[in-house]
Amino acid sequence: MSRAASIKDVATHAQVAVGTVSNVLNNPDRVSKRTKDRVLQAIDELGFVRNDAARQLRAGHSRTIGVVVLDVGNPFFTSLVRAAEDAAAMNGSAVLLGDSGHDANRESHYIDLFQEQRVQGLLISPVGDVADRLEALRQRGVPTVLVDRRADEDRFSSVSVDDDAGGYLAARHLLDLGRRKLAFVGGPLSIRQVSDRLLGARRAVDEVDGATLEILDSDGQSVLAGRGLGNSLVDRGAGDMPDGIFCANDLLALGVMQSLTMMNGVRIPEDVALIGYDDIDFAVSAVVPLSSIRQPTDAIGRTAIELLTEELDAQHPQHRAVVFTPELVVRHSTAGADAPH
């Protein structure tokens, strides 16, 4: 196997100094067009690829941004990361993605790995409280922006959605339809986003006399987890079924919908009104188009990169907490769902 061409090989082939090749790669304005064209031709003919790892060692950082999310299988995070990647590319950076899978140890591994890769900065949707860990990372020159989690502005910048308000919107919508026996499906409650959505739902229920809210802790936030909880509700019998269900994300809601409608003949929204959270693309194309609380994933991803860029460019950055307002999207799973008689 032949060895890869080096910068010295390019210099020899183009009949220039090694420093001239370095300038063409890093400071092209310092080189005449004629010389630059000769060096670029040599690079093309030899198939030279710059050793970016060596450049990172000299510079102390790379042109990459680390991103750690809770669940890359959730379309909410997929859309968010895509938007962040597009925004990073506009700045000449690339994104390295890590999926913690709601596992604190796995999250810690990715933080270590990205530090070893000398990333410019880190975007993270944390599993738990990692403030001290991220503070230490920043002291080593790696700024961090929290995503989908509000942070203390004295310590970090963050971009998030008001999940308490979103939970209130969802439960209030069901209550306005005349539903009084509500259930909240989500978990684990140790996830801040889930607990905040539950707080908002409780606030709405407390405003209406005779309304109740049952908490159904889900084993994860997947379609499969939602389907399992839907089956457990059906096993109770029709008399003990909630008349309105708010799920902490759309994947859970789609699983509940599959169980109730496709496997057990429960009518949505006539028997049970159902609403999710996130407004992923699959919500509109569900068997029964799903009402949901919309989060602006594109804006969240772009804003995360903007905040990180501010942290990188300023010697003494002013941390900011950007909080977006969620939006109620009404579709057939609740539309026209008057209280059952």
Secondary structure, 3 states (H helix, E strand, C coil): CCCCCCHHHHHHHHCCCHHHHHHHHHCHHHCCHHHHHHHHHHHHHHCCCCCHHHHHHHHCCCCEEEEEECCCCCHHHHHHHHHHHHHHHHCCCEEEEEECCCCHHHHHHHHHHHHHCCCCEEEECCCCCCHHHHHHHHHCCCCEEEECCCCCCCCCEEEEECHHHHHHHHHHHHHHCCCCEEEEEECCCCCHHHHHHHHHHHHHHHCCCCCEEEEEECCCCCHHHHHHHHHHHHHHCHHHCCCEEEECCHHHHHHHHHHHHHHCCCCCCCCCEEECCECCHHHHCCCCCCEEEECCHHHHHHHHHHHHHHHHHCCCCCCCEEEECCEEECCCCCCCCCCCC
